[in-house]
Amino acid sequence: MAEFRNQSFDGATPIETDGNHYLDCNFREATFVYRGGGHPRFDRCTFHSCGWEFAGPALTTIQFLQQMNIAPGGDALIAQIFRPGAYLQE
């Protein structure tokens, strides 16, 4: 896990987030990329006009959830998974 402290990031280069820890960083027009590895951590960071891209296993999971959301009864499953306070564990 890489740690980034007190840095500013702009939209020049996509930011690979898997397993990284960001502390007191500023993100402006940044694109975050998550591939399904270790969860990134953001502590006391600011975000201005940022967005996310998903790739690999993370993209596959998002696509699966999108398909479930349109299946009969799938919206209830999605609501259950993402209810406030819920955190799934292995």
N, C-alpha and C positions, 0 to 999 in steps of 0.2 A: 504494500500500500504506500503510495506516495503522499506526502503531506505538502500542502501549499498554504503559506501564511502571508497575509497582508499584500496580496497581489491583485492586479487589475487585469482583466481579460476582456478583449473586444471580439468582434465577429470575424476577425481575420482568419482564424483557424478553428475548426471544430475541436471541442474539448472532450477527449476520451475520459469518461468518469469512473469506469469500473474499478472499485477498490480504493479510490482516492479519497483523501480527507482535505477539505477546504475550510480554512479558518480566517475570518475577517477579510474575505476576498470580495472584490467588486466585479460583477459581470455585466457587460453592456453589449447588447445585440449579439450575445454568444449563442452558439448552437452546441448543446450537450449531446453526447453520444453515449448510450448505454447498451451494452452487448449481452447483459445477463450474467456478468461475473459478480464479484463482491459488491455489495451495496456502497454507493458513494455516500459520504457524509458532508453536510454543509452546516457549519456553525458560525452564526453571526455574519452571514454573507448578505450582500444586496444584489438584487437582480433587476435589470432594466431591459425590457423588450427581448427576452431570451426565449429559446425554444428547445425542444427535444427531438432527437432522432433515435430510433431503436433499430438494432441490427442483431443478427444471429439468433440465439435462443430467446432473447428479450423480444425481438420482433415476432418470432413464432408464438410466444405467449400472448402478446397483444392481439395478434390475428385470431388466435383461438378464442379469446374473450370476446372479440367483436362478433365472431360467428355464434357463440353461445348467447350473446345479447339479443340476437334476432330469432333464435330458436324458441319454439313454444315453451314457456316457463323459464327460459334462460335469463330473462331480466330479473327474476327472483333470486336465481343463483348469483348473479352479478351483485345485486343489492346485498345479499348475505355476505359475500366475500369482502365487499368494500364498506361494510357498516362501520360507523365511528367506533374506535377503540379495538377493532378486530386486527389481529396480526397473526398470520398463519405461520406455523413452525413445522419443520420436518420431523 
